[in-house]
């Protein structure tokens, strides 16, 4: 009887630890920086871009000749809304841009999110997937698993995971990174070149940092940028839009 009581206590304590640990993880994941005021304003439709905010954020250029779409996976513990400024500007160049809201703000929990989003837009002929930081690594994993679903991959301050090999994928790939990134360092990003095709395009933002790929303030562990947020984001929008242009027929 004593042994059974002891066993019950051990099982109860173990269950309690699991519950507490799970609750702690959820709380940690949900405590995220808030999108900046500029991002909140960019969630409003404009004369050239219609914005819809439902299960995902969708930036739809106004017009009938849109044939290229870009799915962007958010960085880890960064809200999808934090990318609204960049996405609105890219959409204004004539591309559909979709940002999924990830479970617990972590793309690792929904690597295949792009599939459903692409099905919602059967009129789009060319799809490119991408992501910031952890979102970029998960986008690379999706591209490796579903190479027929997308034609290109865009990495914003990101690099593929160790188990992702895209050298023979046939995908067009663009990697944009900042020299002042303290989280996805330039050495880590360029060091992953051996996992990417030889013709991968590289854009180095001198003085750019990790948080400059969104609008959510400073990020712990990151370095201070030596260029303005506006300057960094202009480079990101220009490089991304020019890359997307290559898919239009």
Secondary structure, DSSP 8 states (H G I E B T S, - for coil): -HHHHHHHHHHHHHHHHHHHHHHHHHHHHH--B---HHHHHHTS--SSEEEEESSEEEEEESSS---EEEEEE--TTB-GGGGHHHHHHHHTTT-EEEEE--GGG-GGG-TTHHHHHHHT-TT--EEEEEEETHHHHHHHHHHHHTTTT-SEEEEES----TT---TTS--EEEEEEETT-SSS-HHHHHHGGGGS-TT-EEEEETT--SGGGSSS---TT----SS-HHHHHHHHHHHHHHHHHTT--
